[in-house]
Amino acid sequence: MGDVQPLIRPVTAGEPAKARILLVDDDERNLLALSEVLDDLAEVVTVTSGREALRALLKGDFAVILLDVFMPGMDGYETAGLIRERDQTARIPIIFLSAVNKETEHLMRGYAMGAVDYVFKPVDPLILKSKVSVFVDLYAMRAQVEEKSRAEQALLDAALQANSEKLLAERELRLAEQRQAAIVTSLPLVLYLEPLEYQPRRPSFVSGNLAAVTGYELASVHGEDEFWENRIHPDDRQRVLAAIEERSRTGSWSVQYRWQCSDGSFRHFHDQAVLLPGLDGAQAEYAGSLADISDRRELEIQLIQAQKMDAIGQLTGGIAHDFNNLLSSVLGGLHLLERRIELGERDKLIVDQMRHAAEQGAELVRRMMAFARKQDLAPTSVDPAQLCQSVAGLVAPTLGGTVTVDWACPDTKSCLFVDQSQMELALVNLILNARDAMPGGGTVEVRIEEIQQDEPLAQGETHYLRICVSDHGQGIAPELVDRITEPFFTTKEAGKGTGLGLSMVVGFVQQSGGKLMIDSEQGKGTTVEVLLPSTPQPAAVKPAAKPRGTPSTLGVKSVLLVDDDLAVRTVLGEQLRDLGVDVEAVGDGASAIDLLKANGADYDLLLSDFAMPGMNGVETILSALKERPQMRTVLLTGYADEDALAAIRESIPVLRKPVDMSELRRALA
């Protein structure tokens, strides 16, 4: 792509500044097209890189800058940052042009770099002209006011102009001021002037929008000492007052905070100001604006939450089917081993722990699905000592030979009031995170103790149990401590963490009426402290397992099993044979239909997986019923779209993976 020389026309001294638009884009076609759209608004200067844009800004002033986000070399974000660092160009409005990156984090980055707006490609000419014309008009209006001011000063200095000309100039100046006032009144913000010395802070002038934005008149502001300070949200007060102190040294400020309006509600405001030096002995003062950004903040929060929930739902749907296939093989295999092999006491203990871990895996998938659908937890009374014992058996095989766990779980009179399976999962996550923070090995310390909070965390609770999980590993950088609880944010290497575990722990703790705190120091380790409500009610005793009897008489003798997972076919086939059923297993729906057509075999039941390449389970069953209308059918699923199952749920039984033997017997009976 050839270089496009910037068209720069020097401004003659005394000549009113003509509004100009700086258009920055590395694509000459975009430059030509956008120039044609904006040509009738103002003079358009085109450049193809950030460096050329900076050179153009050294040679003249501009009403607005249209800046492409993605350019080779110096991109739009870097260019905007350099423009904002230079005093002469810091106040020029910047509109970003972008074809991608509409996500909130990229938009927020652009606004942080000084952008006043975004225009997304392909550009709508009407929208672009509407947005640019506002800044061209404001620029022209400012130039007009400056020109009128120079004319008035010239009249005063010369004192040779006729009185009629002076009156005419004053009338035109008043008209310009009225136009400016009308424009300011139409904007959704408050403009103010504030003396340099303030004790307490009190503006000398505000625009007419004060009552509309805050509900207060200027007389109310002047009628009470520390009127503004007293209405800052307590959580924001220290930060805002510190920013006020800082502006006395820097001459400007820009801060966002919550402020209590006349109706008692707290609104989010963006407050910014610059210092205007006094002229002809006049006192310097701050000129600023106060904008209500509450609606924008609320939309940002809703968007982030919606994206989070959507991402969790997509993740759950993606892994649940394959994960449940694995668990079906594991649980089915353990069941076969117990039936076919005489196990010793230690062997039974290992098998029980394996089954428990696999069942916890199935519970994890179910809880992820429940979390994505915003389902409620089922809190019960959980004995801390039993919790430690259960989790110790789960994590022991995964710690390796270099990491040990030091358990401090004394007997307490209180129990945790939480969802037991989610509590176990949360503690496992915290221990495994601590293990990963010590690649060279070490000791993970787990302490549970009873405490009493002076102030309740939720629902009037003051009695809590504190769970602390500590490691002596690498620690977390201070700037990352607040981010590690975000969904899908991880400090681990690619492929070694999803970033979901800790965010699920935080969600579980908050839903349980508790609180999670993280204390970390780089090079020394991390402590995660969890406060959870306690209850004096003892933990429920699990009922003893009923002895296994002989399977009841089944209603089928032969089964055609269809599943694309070899491990599931093998294990589930053996389970069926142990029940006295003849089994023919195939790996896809087409093979099953070919088998029915080819040998005319008469099967009592077709047992088909749902998610398979080619024909899915529903299609396989419907095709099979055309060949064998009297054959019974059952659909297997590890995770299937509920909408896809809704149409056949009444006519075809659904059996979910991992397959429970009692449910399998009922399906065959």
Long-range contacts (C-beta under 8 A, 24 or more apart in sequence): 1-26, 1-27, 1-28, 1-48, 2-28, 3-48, 4-28, 4-31, 4-46, 4-47, 4-48, 6-45, 6-46, 6-47, 6-52, 6-55, 6-56, 7-45, 7-46, 8-45, 8-56, 8-59, 8-60, 9-43, 9-60, 10-59, 10-60, 11-60, 11-61, 16-143, 16-144, 16-147, 17-61, 17-139, 17-143, 17-146, 18-42, 18-43, 18-143, 19-43, 19-63, 19-136, 19-139, 19-140, 19-143, 20-44, 20-45, 20-60, 20-61, 20-62, 20-63, 21-45, 21-62, 21-63, 21-64, 21-65, 21-66, 21-132, 21-136, 22-47, 22-53, 22-56, 22-57, 22-62, 22-64, 22-65, 22-66, 23-47, 23-66, 24-48, 24-49, 24-50, 24-52, 24-53, 24-65, 24-66, 24-67, 24-68, 24-71, 24-76, 24-79, 25-66, 25-68, 25-71, 25-97, 26-68, 26-71, 26-72, 27-68, 30-68, 30-97, 30-121, 33-123, 34-66, 34-123, 34-128, 37-123, 37-125, 37-128, 37-129, 38-128, 38-129, 38-132, 41-129, 41-132, 41-133, 41-136, 42-136, 49-73, 49-74, 50-74, 50-75, 50-76, 50-78, 50-79, 50-82, 53-79, 53-83, 54-79, 54-82, 54-83, 57-83, 57-86, 57-88, 57-89, 57-92, 61-92, 62-92, 63-92, 63-93, 63-135, 63-136, 63-138, 63-139, 63-140, 64-92, 64-93, 64-94, 64-95, 64-132, 64-135, 64-136, 64-139, 65-92, 65-93, 65-94, 65-95, 66-95, 66-97, 66-119, 66-132, 67-94, 67-95, 67-96, 67-97, 67-115, 68-96, 68-97, 68-98, 69-96, 69-97, 69-98, 69-101, 69-110, 70-98, 70-99, 70-100, 77-109, 77-110, 77-113, 80-110, 80-113, 80-114, 80-115, 81-113, 81-114, 83-114, 84-113, 84-114, 90-114, 93-117, 93-135, 95-119, 95-131, 95-132, 97-121, 97-123, 103-307, 104-300, 104-303, 104-304, 104-307, 108-300, 138-183, 141-176, 141-179, 141-180, 141-183, 144-176, 145-173, 145-176, 145-177, 145-180, 148-172, 148-173, 148-176, 149-173, 184-209, 185-209, 188-213, 188-291, 188-292, 189-213, 189-289, 189-290, 189-291, 189-292, 190-214, 190-289, 190-290, 190-291, 191-287, 191-288, 191-289, 191-290, 192-273, 192-287, 192-288, 192-289, 192-290, 193-285, 193-286, 193-287, 193-288, 194-273, 194-285, 194-286, 194-288, 195-283, 195-285, 195-286, 196-275, 196-283, 196-284, 196-285, 196-286, 200-225, 200-226, 200-227, 200-228, 200-229, 201-226, 201-228, 201-229, 201-244, 202-227, 202-228, 204-285, 213-290, 213-292, 214-259, 214-261, 214-262, 214-267, 215-261, 215-262, 215-263, 216-261, 216-262, 228-259, 231-259, 231-260, 232-257, 232-258, 232-259, 232-260, 233-257, 233-258, 233-259, 233-260, 233-266, 247-273, 247-275, 247-286, 251-275, 256-293, 267-292, 267-294, 268-292, 268-293, 268-294, 268-296, 268-297, 269-293, 308-487, 309-372, 309-374, 311-487, 311-488, 312-368, 312-371, 312-372, 312-487, 312-500, 313-372, 313-373, 315-368, 315-498, 315-500, 316-365, 316-368, 316-369, 316-372, 316-639, 317-639, 317-641, 319-365, 320-365, 320-368, 320-369, 320-638, 320-639, 321-611, 321-637, 321-638, 321-639, 321-640, 322-638, 323-361, 323-365, 323-638, 324-362, 324-365, 324-638, 324-639, 324-656, 324-657, 324-658, 325-565, 325-567, 325-568, 325-638, 325-657, 326-361, 326-567, 327-358, 327-361, 327-362, 327-365, 327-657, 327-658, 328-567, 328-568, 328-571, 328-572, 328-638, 328-657, 328-658, 328-659, 329-565, 329-567, 329-568, 329-570, 329-571, 330-354, 330-358, 330-658, 331-355, 331-358, 331-359, 331-362, 331-658, 331-659, 332-568, 332-571, 332-572, 332-574, 332-575, 332-658, 332-659, 333-571, 334-358, 335-575, 335-661, 336-571, 336-574, 336-575, 336-578, 339-578, 353-393, 353-394, 353-397, 356-390, 356-393, 356-394, 357-394, 357-397, 358-658, 360-394, 360-421, 360-424, 360-425, 360-428, 362-658, 363-421, 363-425, 364-425, 365-639, 367-421, 367-422, 367-425, 368-504, 369-639, 371-504, 371-507, 377-418, 377-419, 377-422, 377-508, 377-511, 377-512, 378-419, 379-417, 379-418, 379-419, 379-512, 380-417, 380-418, 380-419, 380-420, 380-539, 380-540, 381-415, 381-416, 381-417, 381-535, 381-537, 381-538, 381-539, 381-540, 382-415, 382-416, 382-417, 382-418, 382-420, 382-423, 382-539, 383-415, 383-416, 383-538, 383-539, 384-409, 384-412, 384-415, 384-416, 384-448, 384-465, 385-409, 385-411, 386-539, 387-416, 387-420, 387-423, 387-424, 387-427, 387-448, 388-446, 388-448, 390-424, 391-424, 391-427, 391-428, 391-431, 394-424, 394-428, 395-428, 395-431, 395-432, 398-432, 398-435, 399-435, 399-444, 400-435, 400-441, 401-441, 402-438, 402-440, 402-441, 402-442, 403-435, 403-438, 403-441, 403-442, 403-443, 403-444, 404-443, 404-444, 405-431, 405-443, 405-444, 405-445, 405-446, 406-443, 406-444, 406-445, 406-446, 407-446, 408-445, 408-446, 408-447, 408-448, 408-449, 409-446, 409-447, 409-448, 410-448, 410-449, 412-448, 412-449, 412-450, 412-465, 413-450, 413-536, 414-450, 414-463, 414-465, 414-534, 414-535, 414-536, 415-534, 415-535, 415-536, 415-537, 415-538, 415-539, 416-465, 416-532, 416-533, 416-534, 416-535, 417-512, 417-532, 417-533, 417-534, 417-535, 418-508, 418-512, 418-532, 418-533, 419-508, 419-512, 422-508, 423-508, 423-532, 425-504, 425-508, 426-504, 426-505, 426-508, 426-509, 426-530, 427-467, 427-469, 429-501, 429-502, 429-504, 429-505, 430-469, 430-502, 430-505, 430-528, 430-530, 431-469, 432-501, 433-501, 433-502, 433-528, 434-469, 434-470, 434-471, 434-473, 434-526, 434-528, 435-471, 436-492, 436-496, 436-497, 437-471, 437-473, 437-474, 437-475, 437-525, 437-526, 438-471, 438-472, 438-473, 438-474, 439-473, 442-471, 442-472, 442-473, 443-472, 444-469, 444-470, 444-471, 445-469, 445-470, 445-471, 450-534, 451-531, 453-531, 457-513, 457-514, 457-515, 457-531, 457-533, 458-513, 458-514, 458-533, 459-513, 461-513, 461-533, 463-533, 463-534, 464-514, 464-531, 464-532, 464-533, 464-534, 465-531, 465-532, 465-533, 465-534, 466-529, 466-530, 466-531, 467-529, 467-530, 467-532, 468-527, 468-528, 468-529, 468-530, 469-527, 469-528, 469-530, 470-525, 470-526, 470-527, 470-528, 471-525, 471-526, 472-524, 472-525, 473-525, 473-526, 474-522, 474-523, 475-520, 475-521, 475-522, 475-523, 475-524, 475-525, 475-526, 476-518, 476-520, 476-522, 476-526, 477-522, 478-522, 481-518, 481-520, 484-518, 485-516, 485-518, 505-530, 551-579, 551-580, 551-665, 552-665, 552-669, 553-669, 554-579, 554-580, 554-581, 554-665, 554-668, 554-669, 555-604, 555-668, 555-669, 556-581, 556-604, 556-605, 556-632, 556-668, 557-581, 557-582, 557-604, 558-582, 558-583, 558-584, 558-601, 558-602, 558-603, 558-604, 558-605, 559-583, 559-584, 559-603, 559-604, 559-605, 559-606, 559-607, 559-668, 560-584, 560-586, 560-592, 560-595, 560-596, 560-601, 560-603, 560-605, 560-606, 560-607, 560-624, 561-585, 561-586, 561-607, 561-608, 562-586, 562-587, 562-588, 562-589, 562-591, 562-592, 562-606, 562-607, 562-608, 562-609, 562-612, 562-617, 562-620, 563-587, 563-608, 563-609, 563-612, 563-636, 564-588, 564-609, 564-612, 564-613, 565-609, 568-609, 568-657, 572-607, 572-659, 575-659, 575-661, 575-664, 576-664, 576-668, 579-664, 579-665, 579-668, 581-668, 588-612, 588-613, 588-614, 588-615, 589-614, 589-615, 589-616, 589-617, 589-619, 589-620, 589-623, 590-614, 590-615, 592-620, 592-624, 593-620, 593-623, 593-624, 593-627, 596-624, 596-627, 596-628, 597-627, 602-628, 603-628, 603-631, 604-631, 604-632, 605-631, 605-632, 605-633, 605-634, 605-668, 606-631, 606-632, 606-633, 606-634, 607-633, 607-634, 607-636, 607-655, 607-667, 608-633, 608-634, 608-635, 608-636, 609-636, 609-637, 609-638, 610-635, 610-636, 610-637, 610-638, 610-640, 610-644, 610-645, 611-637, 611-638, 611-639, 611-640, 616-644, 618-644, 618-645, 618-648, 618-652, 621-648, 621-652, 634-667
